[in-house]
Amino acid sequence: MEKQVHFVYSQVDAKPTRLTGGSQNCYKLENPEKSLCLILNMEHFDIQGYPSRDGTQKDKNTLKDTFTKLGFQVRTEDNLTCKEIETVLRTVAAEDHSLKSCFVCAILSHGNEDGIFARDKIFTLNWLVTFFSTSNCKTLAGKPKIFFIQACRGDTYDFGTEIDGTSDSVQISAPQILKEKDMLYVYSTPHGYFAWRNNFNGSWFIQSLCKMLQEHGNKLELMQILTRVNRIVALEYESSNGGKEIPCIVSMLTKELYL
């Protein structure tokens, strides 16, 4: 379950330059129809012991604003049961994405080591992404499919480690990698750890992600942006009890991606 926290955000100055390795090395994002960004936002739960996720509406609205500005069609779904989520996923996967360039899905919920919570029960990311595999969603074949997950992945706190010198220190986790190319999973935290969220300002991960996408989404390649998100969350946030966080990127992309 995510831990709630008050935090202060400080801005990082940057003057990026967009560099590409040529069309053969980049996903084509010039199709005529707007790509879809699906937001699954879980605020209230029917499961005992899982309280409402105050602050998640801030994350949902910031994501919606960010991807609208990036030219996406944004669709939001709130407080769905697992069966309702399945219906939404089947519907989206069955749509014709031939004239779209990519697909984005953001999941905002409680979670643990076993998966992510719908309103009524748990599901796994493996189950969710299967709907958009090449065999199940042929019109997205060869196109990037991006999943942002704001949820706990365990009950361990990361309090960081004091080090000598000025080098950065990042804890690395090795989550299970699904054998499906052209997919990217970006978790708010490594496997086994808490994720942090503020009642009023939203989560560390989603707010940092949206800030970097709005500032650099039309200049930098996505992995460059996500690396900056990692740095911001890791170094510029800390809970009142010393808790830290580092997002976790799992990439099966085969080309560079400029949104």
C-alpha positions as CSV (number, residue, x, y, z in Angstrom):
1,M,0.0,0.0,0.0
2,E,1.3,3.5,-0.9
3,K,2.5,5.6,2.0
4,Q,1.2,9.2,2.3
5,V,3.7,12.0,2.8
6,H,4.2,15.7,2.6
7,F,7.0,16.8,0.3
8,V,8.7,19.8,-1.4
9,Y,9.6,19.8,-5.1
10,S,12.5,21.7,-6.5
11,Q,12.9,22.4,-10.2
12,V,15.8,21.1,-12.2
13,D,17.3,23.4,-14.9
14,A,18.0,21.8,-18.2
15,K,18.6,22.9,-21.8
16,P,18.1,19.7,-23.8
17,T,18.7,19.2,-27.5
18,R,16.8,16.6,-29.5
19,L,19.1,14.2,-31.3
20,T,17.9,11.2,-33.3
21,G,19.7,8.2,-34.8
22,G,17.7,8.3,-38.0
23,S,14.3,7.0,-39.0
24,Q,15.3,3.4,-38.9
25,N,16.2,3.8,-35.2
26,C,13.0,5.7,-34.1
27,Y,9.4,4.7,-33.8
28,K,7.3,6.5,-36.4
29,L,4.8,8.7,-34.5
30,E,3.3,10.6,-37.5
31,N,0.1,8.5,-38.1
32,P,-2.9,10.7,-38.7
33,E,-5.1,9.7,-35.7
34,K,-4.4,10.6,-32.1
35,S,-2.9,7.8,-30.0
36,L,-4.8,6.7,-27.0
37,C,-3.8,7.3,-23.3
38,L,-5.9,5.1,-21.0
39,I,-5.9,6.1,-17.3
40,L,-7.1,3.5,-14.8
41,N,-7.5,5.5,-11.6
42,M,-8.4,3.6,-8.4
43,E,-9.3,5.8,-5.4
44,H,-11.9,3.8,-3.5
45,F,-11.8,0.1,-2.6
46,D,-14.2,-2.6,-1.4
47,I,-11.3,-4.5,0.1
48,Q,-10.8,-4.4,3.9
49,G,-7.6,-2.7,4.9
50,Y,-7.2,-0.7,1.8
51,P,-8.2,2.9,2.4
52,S,-9.1,5.5,-0.2
53,R,-6.1,6.9,-2.1
54,D,-6.4,10.6,-1.4
55,G,-4.4,12.6,-3.9
56,T,-4.9,10.3,-6.8
57,Q,-7.3,12.7,-8.5
58,K,-4.3,15.2,-8.7
59,D,-2.3,12.5,-10.5
60,K,-5.2,11.6,-12.9
61,N,-5.8,15.3,-13.8
62,T,-2.1,16.0,-14.3
63,L,-1.7,12.9,-16.5
64,K,-4.8,13.9,-18.5
65,D,-3.5,17.5,-19.0
66,T,0.0,16.2,-19.9
67,F,-1.0,13.7,-22.5
68,T,-3.6,16.0,-24.0
69,K,-0.8,18.6,-24.6
70,L,1.3,15.8,-26.2
71,G,-1.5,15.2,-28.7
72,F,-3.1,12.1,-27.2
73,Q,-6.7,11.2,-26.9
74,V,-7.1,10.6,-23.2
75,R,-9.7,8.2,-21.7
76,T,-10.1,7.9,-17.9
77,E,-11.8,5.1,-15.9
78,D,-12.3,5.3,-12.1
79,N,-12.8,2.7,-9.4
80,L,-13.4,-0.3,-11.6
81,T,-13.8,-3.9,-10.5
82,C,-11.4,-6.4,-12.0
83,K,-14.2,-7.6,-14.4
84,E,-14.9,-4.0,-15.4
85,I,-11.2,-3.5,-16.1
86,E,-11.2,-6.6,-18.3
87,T,-14.2,-5.2,-20.3
88,V,-12.4,-1.9,-20.8
89,L,-9.2,-3.6,-21.9
90,R,-10.9,-6.0,-24.3
91,T,-12.8,-3.0,-25.8
92,V,-9.7,-0.9,-26.3
93,A,-7.7,-3.9,-27.7
94,A,-10.4,-4.6,-30.2
95,E,-10.4,-1.1,-31.6
96,D,-8.6,-0.3,-34.8
97,H,-5.3,1.3,-33.9
98,S,-4.0,1.1,-37.5
99,L,-3.8,4.9,-37.9
100,K,-2.5,5.5,-34.4
101,S,1.2,5.6,-33.5
102,C,1.4,4.1,-30.0
103,F,-0.6,3.3,-26.8
104,V,-0.2,4.5,-23.3
105,C,-1.8,3.1,-20.1
106,A,-1.4,4.6,-16.6
107,I,-2.5,2.6,-13.6
108,L,-3.0,4.4,-10.3
109,S,-3.8,2.1,-7.4
110,H,-2.7,0.2,-4.3
111,G,-0.4,-2.7,-4.9
112,N,1.8,-5.3,-3.3
113,E,4.4,-8.0,-4.3
114,D,1.6,-10.0,-6.0
115,G,0.1,-7.3,-8.2
116,I,-2.1,-4.3,-8.5
117,F,-5.6,-3.8,-7.0
118,A,-8.8,-3.2,-8.8
119,R,-11.7,-2.0,-6.6
120,D,-12.5,-5.5,-5.5
121,K,-9.4,-7.7,-6.0
122,I,-5.9,-8.0,-7.2
123,F,-4.6,-8.4,-10.8
124,T,-1.2,-8.7,-12.3
125,L,0.5,-6.4,-14.9
126,N,1.3,-9.6,-16.9
127,W,-2.5,-10.2,-17.2
128,L,-3.2,-6.6,-18.2
129,V,-0.5,-6.2,-20.9
130,T,-1.5,-9.5,-22.5
131,F,-4.5,-7.7,-24.0
132,F,-2.1,-5.6,-26.0
133,S,0.3,-8.3,-27.2
134,T,0.9,-8.7,-30.9
135,S,-1.4,-11.7,-31.0
136,N,-4.3,-10.0,-29.2
137,C,-4.0,-6.5,-30.6
138,K,-2.7,-6.8,-34.1
139,T,-3.2,-3.1,-35.0
140,L,-0.7,-2.1,-32.3
141,A,1.9,-4.7,-33.6
142,G,5.3,-3.0,-34.0
143,K,4.2,0.1,-32.1
144,P,5.3,1.2,-28.7
145,K,3.0,0.3,-25.8
146,I,3.9,2.2,-22.6
147,F,2.6,1.4,-19.1
148,F,3.1,3.7,-16.1
149,I,2.3,2.1,-12.8
150,Q,1.9,4.1,-9.6
151,A,1.4,1.5,-6.9
152,C,3.3,-0.2,-4.1
153,R,5.2,-3.4,-4.9
154,G,5.8,-4.6,-1.4
155,D,6.1,-3.4,2.2
156,T,9.8,-2.5,2.5
157,Y,10.9,1.1,3.1
158,D,13.9,2.5,1.3
159,F,15.7,4.8,3.6
160,G,18.7,5.3,1.4
161,T,22.3,4.8,2.3
162,E,24.9,7.3,3.4
163,I,28.0,7.2,1.1
164,D,31.4,8.9,1.0
165,G,32.2,11.3,-1.8
166,T,29.8,12.8,-4.3
167,S,28.8,9.8,-6.5
168,D,25.1,9.0,-6.9
169,S,23.9,5.8,-5.4
170,V,20.9,4.0,-6.9
171,Q,19.4,0.7,-5.7
172,I,18.8,-1.6,-8.6
173,S,16.0,-4.3,-8.8
174,A,15.5,-7.0,-11.4
175,P,11.8,-7.5,-11.9
176,Q,10.5,-10.2,-14.1
177,I,10.7,-9.2,-17.8
178,L,7.8,-10.3,-20.0
179,K,8.8,-11.6,-23.4
180,E,7.0,-9.1,-25.5
181,K,8.8,-6.5,-27.7
182,D,7.8,-2.9,-28.1
183,M,6.5,-2.6,-24.5
184,L,7.8,-0.4,-21.8
185,Y,6.9,-0.7,-18.1
186,V,7.7,2.2,-15.8
187,Y,7.0,1.4,-12.1
188,S,6.9,4.0,-9.3
189,T,9.2,1.8,-7.2
190,P,11.3,-1.4,-7.5
191,H,9.8,-4.8,-6.6
192,G,9.3,-5.2,-2.8
193,Y,9.1,-1.5,-1.9
194,F,6.5,1.1,-0.9
195,A,5.5,3.9,-3.2
196,W,4.8,7.4,-1.9
197,R,1.8,9.7,-2.4
198,N,0.7,13.0,-0.9
199,N,-2.9,13.6,0.0
200,F,-3.0,17.0,-1.8
201,N,-0.1,17.1,-4.3
202,G,-0.3,13.6,-5.8
203,S,2.5,11.0,-6.0
204,W,6.2,11.7,-6.3
205,F,6.5,9.5,-9.4
206,I,3.5,10.7,-11.5
207,Q,4.0,14.4,-10.7
208,S,7.7,14.2,-11.6
209,L,6.9,12.2,-14.8
210,C,4.4,14.7,-16.0
211,K,6.6,17.7,-15.2
212,M,9.4,16.2,-17.3
213,L,7.1,15.2,-20.1
214,Q,5.7,18.6,-20.3
215,E,9.1,20.3,-20.3
216,H,11.0,17.8,-22.6
217,G,8.4,15.6,-24.3
218,N,8.9,17.2,-27.7
219,K,12.7,17.5,-27.4
220,L,14.2,14.4,-25.7
221,E,13.9,10.7,-26.3
222,L,11.7,9.0,-23.8
223,M,14.4,7.0,-22.0
224,Q,16.3,10.3,-21.4
225,I,13.2,11.8,-19.9
226,L,12.6,8.8,-17.7
227,T,16.2,8.9,-16.5
228,R,15.6,12.5,-15.4
229,V,12.4,11.4,-13.6
230,N,14.4,8.7,-11.8
231,R,16.9,11.4,-10.6
232,I,14.3,13.8,-9.5
233,V,12.4,11.2,-7.5
234,A,15.5,9.7,-6.0
235,L,17.3,12.9,-5.0
236,E,14.7,15.6,-4.5
237,Y,12.0,13.8,-2.4
238,E,12.1,12.5,1.1
239,S,9.3,11.6,3.6
240,S,9.2,13.1,7.1
241,N,10.6,9.8,8.4
242,G,13.4,9.6,5.9
243,G,11.7,7.4,3.3
244,K,13.1,7.5,-0.3
245,E,12.0,6.2,-3.7
246,I,13.4,5.3,-7.1
247,P,11.3,4.5,-10.1
248,C,12.0,1.3,-12.0
249,I,12.2,1.1,-15.8
250,V,11.7,-2.2,-17.7
251,S,12.1,-1.8,-21.4
252,M,11.4,-4.1,-24.3
253,L,11.4,-1.2,-26.8
254,T,13.5,-1.8,-29.9
255,K,13.8,1.8,-31.1
256,E,14.1,5.3,-29.8
257,L,10.8,7.0,-28.9
258,Y,10.1,10.7,-29.2
259,L,6.6,11.6,-28.1
